[in-house]
Amino acid sequence: MKEDLLNEMMSDSIDIMDVSAATSAMSGLDVVSQLAFEQIQLENEVEMLETTLSEKKEQLKLVQEVKLPTAMQGVGINKFTTKDGFSIQVKPYYSASIKEDNQVDCFNWLIDNKHDDIIKNEIKTSFGRGEDAIAGKVLETLALMHIPCTNKKSVHPQTLSAFVREQVESGNPNFPLDTFKVFIGQKAKITRSK
């Protein structure tokens, strides 16, 4: 009888331990579920904020590049200071782009007109472990060794914009605006008082 009582007590103890472990696991799963729900909410909020930011940037661009410059032009001014001390000035800005479809024409024009110094020539290759000595070789050596590499020519966007501004403002009649996909606009800049 003592043995039966002892077995029964052991069985009850094991059941209590199983219930305790299950309760602990359920509590842990509740935390996991809550955190998963929190992550989903945060992901949704971030997506919404990114969309809102994108929309606000478009609205700012419209005011900055169209509405405010047009309003100031309408009253015949390009610089103005508000009662609050904000200084507003409308200045021209230039943008251009060199893409695959116009790259050959753009580079040829730059070369033919002796402006090829703004073209960057980037050469890339990959070396494996222990090939440091090979990496020190110059481009001609790479070609002789038949090591594959890429050769990318480009003009940095800010360099291109500055170059376009220089060409337009100097009145260069030979500068091909269409080839470089030039856009000339006005942009209002507001300097806040300190």
N, C-alpha and C positions, 0 to 999 in steps of 0.2 A: 504494500500500500504506500509506503514511503517512496518507493521507486516510481510508482504511478504519479504521485503528487509532484515529485521532482521533475519527471518528464513533462507533465502538464505545465508546470511553472516555466520550464525551459522553452516550451513551445510558445507560450504567451509572450515571453521575453523576445523571442525571434520575431513574432508577429509585430510587436511594438517597434522593434528595430526596423523592420521592413516598412511600416507605416511612417516612421520618422524619416527614413531615407527617401521614401516617395514624396513626403511632404516637403522635404528640403529640395528635392529635384524639381517639384512643381513650383516652389518659390523661385528657384533659379530660372526656370523657364518663363515665369512671369516677368522677371527682370529682363531676360533676353527679348521677350515680345515687346515690352515697353521701350527698350532701347532701339529695336528695329523700327517701331512706329515713330519714335523721335527722329531717327535718321531719315525716314521717308518724308516726314514733315519738313525737315531742314533741307533736303534735296529739292522738294517742291518750292520752298521759299527762295532758295538760291536761284532756281530756274526762273521764277517769277521776277526776282530782282534783276537778273541779267537781262530779261526781256524789257523790263522797265528802264534799265540803264540804256539799252540800245535805243529805245524810243526817245528817251530824253536827249541822247546825243544827236539824234536826227532833228529834234525840235530846236536844240541849241544851234546846230549848223544852219537851219533855216533862218533863225533870227540873226545869227552872226554874219552870215554870208549873203542874205537876201533882204530881209525885212529892215534891219537897222541901217545898212548901207543905203538902201533905197530911200528910206525916210530922211536920212541926212542929206542925200543928194537932192531930194525934193525941196529942201529948204536952203540948198546951196552951200552946205558946209561939209568939211571932212574931218573937223576936229571940234570937240565940244567938252565943256566941263559942267557937270551937274551941280545943283545946289549942295548936294551931299559930298562934293569933292571928287566924284568919279570922273576920270578923264577918258573920253571916248575918241578914238581916232580910227578912221577908215583908211586902210592901205590896200594896195593891190597885192594879190598873192598869185603864185604861179604853180601849176602842177603839170606834169607830163609823165608819160609812161613808155617804157621800152619793154615790149612783150615779145614772145616768139614770132608773132606775125609781122612785126615791124623792126625786129632786131637787126637784120642784115642791112636794111636801108638806113637805119639810124647810125649804126657803126660805120658804114661806108661814108655817110655824110660827115661824121665827126673826123674820120681819118682824112678824107679829101680836103676838109677845111682846117686841118691842123689843130683839132681839138681832141685828138685821141688820148691825150694825157689824163682825161677823166675816166677812161675805160679801165676798169680793174680786170686783171687776168688772174683767175684763181685756178690753181692746179692741185688736185687731191689724189692721193693714193693711199693704200692700206698696206701695212707691214705686219707680219706675224712676229711672234715671240722670237727674240734673238736676232732680229734683222735690223738692229739699230745702225749698223755700219752702212747698210744700203740706204736707209732713210736720209743719211747725210749727203747723198749724191744730188747733183743738180738735174734740172729737167731734161737736158740732152742725154745725160747718162741713163735716166729712166727709159727713154725711148730706145737707146741702144741695148738695154738689158731686157727689153720687152716686158717691163713691169706695167700692168694695166693702171691707168690713171684717168681722171676726168679733167677736162680743161674747160672752165666756165668763165665766160667774159660777162661783165656787168658794169653798170654805172649805179652808184649808190643813189637812192631816191632824193636825198637832200642835196647831193652834189648836182644831180640833174635839174632839180628845181632852181637852184642858184644859177646854174649855167643858162637855163631858159630865161630867167629874169634878166640876166646880163645881156643875152642876145636880143631880147625884145626891147629892153630899155635903151640899148645902144642903137636901135633902129636898123639892125641887120636885115636888109631886104631879101637876102638869100636863105635865111633860116626857115626850114620847112616845118611850119607849125603842125600841119596835118600828119606828117611822117612821125613826129614825136608825140602826137596826140595831146597837144598842148591845150590846157584850159587856163584861162586868165579870169580871175574873179576878184571881188572885193571882200574884205573881211574886216569886221569891226573888232577892235581890241579895246578892252576896258581895263584901265589901270585903277586899282582901288587906292583910296587915300589911306595913309598910314596913321 
